[in-house]
Every structure is written in structure tokens, then in C-alpha cells.
Amino acid sequence: MSAKIKYTSEPIEAKVIHDFLPPPEELAFREEGVKITIALSKKSIEFFKSEATKHHTQYQRMIRRLIDSYVDAYEKPLTRR
């Protein structure tokens, strides 16, 4: 039932792939945090708590990552068209 493998002596085409993974020191890096007090809507907190439970994480961490993503998107200078 198993088919036999036929080996050939054709040349192998290899290409170098750019290393896109961050180095380990970037993965272990933790930014300095600043504690603040903020009032959010009950609807928002319920949403983040529900999603955090589904993904086995903390809702505060999800909110922090959302804000960091927003900052990353808008802190870069806009390019003119």
C-alpha cells in the first residue's frame, strides 16, 4: 500500500530568509509602568473581563496592550501623500 519514494539528484534551490523573530532580550523586556486611576464604563470593563476569561489572561493587561497599540500606531510621524 505504501508508495516507494523515488530519489533524484536534482539541484536544491535554497534561499536565505530574513530573521523576523525578535531577539530573546526583547521578549523578556518589561516596560516601566506608571499607576493611574481611571474611570471606565461598566460596559467596557464587562467586555474586557469576559474576553480575558476566554483567553486566560488579565483584563488590565488587555486594556494596557490596547492603549500601547494605539500609541504605537499614532506616535509615528505621518507620511505625506
C-alpha positions as CSV (number, residue, x, y, z in Angstrom):
1,M,0.0,0.0,0.0
2,S,2.8,2.5,0.7
3,A,4.3,4.1,-2.4
4,K,8.0,3.9,-2.9
5,I,9.9,7.2,-2.8
6,K,12.0,7.9,-5.9
7,Y,15.1,10.0,-5.2
8,T,16.7,12.2,-7.8
9,S,19.9,14.1,-7.9
10,E,18.4,17.4,-8.9
11,P,20.0,20.6,-7.5
12,I,18.3,22.0,-4.4
13,E,17.2,25.6,-4.7
14,A,17.8,27.2,-1.3
15,K,17.2,30.8,-0.3
16,V,18.0,32.8,2.8
17,I,15.0,34.0,4.8
18,H,15.4,37.2,6.8
19,D,15.3,36.6,10.5
20,F,12.0,38.2,11.6
21,L,11.8,36.9,15.1
22,P,12.7,39.4,17.9
23,P,15.8,38.5,20.0
24,P,15.2,37.0,23.4
25,E,16.2,40.2,25.2
26,E,13.3,42.0,23.6
27,L,10.9,39.2,24.6
28,A,11.9,39.5,28.3
29,F,11.9,43.3,28.3
30,R,9.3,44.8,30.5
31,E,8.4,48.5,30.2
32,E,8.3,50.6,33.3
33,G,4.7,51.1,34.4
34,V,3.0,54.1,35.9
35,K,0.0,53.6,38.1
36,I,-3.0,55.8,37.4
37,T,-6.7,55.9,38.3
38,I,-9.2,55.9,35.5
39,A,-12.9,55.6,35.4
40,L,-14.2,53.4,32.5
41,S,-17.7,52.5,31.6
42,K,-19.2,49.4,33.1
43,K,-19.8,48.1,29.6
44,S,-16.1,48.3,28.7
45,I,-15.0,46.6,31.9
46,E,-17.5,43.7,31.4
47,F,-16.3,43.2,27.8
48,F,-12.6,43.1,28.8
49,K,-13.3,40.8,31.8
50,S,-15.3,38.4,29.5
51,E,-12.6,38.4,26.8
52,A,-9.8,38.0,29.4
53,T,-11.6,35.0,30.8
54,K,-11.9,33.4,27.4
55,H,-8.2,33.9,26.6
56,H,-6.9,33.1,30.1
57,T,-5.3,36.5,30.8
58,Q,-5.9,39.6,32.9
59,Y,-8.3,42.2,31.7
60,Q,-6.0,45.0,32.9
61,R,-3.2,43.6,30.6
62,M,-5.6,43.6,27.6
63,I,-6.5,47.2,28.2
64,R,-2.8,48.2,28.6
65,R,-2.0,46.4,25.3
66,L,-4.8,48.1,23.6
67,I,-3.6,51.5,24.7
68,D,0.0,50.6,23.8
69,S,-1.1,49.6,20.3
70,Y,-3.0,52.9,19.8
71,V,0.2,54.8,20.9
72,D,2.4,52.7,18.5
73,A,0.0,53.5,15.6
74,Y,-0.2,57.2,16.2
75,E,3.2,58.2,17.6
76,K,5.0,57.6,14.3
77,P,5.2,60.7,12.1
78,L,2.5,60.7,9.4
79,T,3.8,60.5,5.9
80,R,2.5,62.9,3.3
81,R,0.9,61.6,0.2
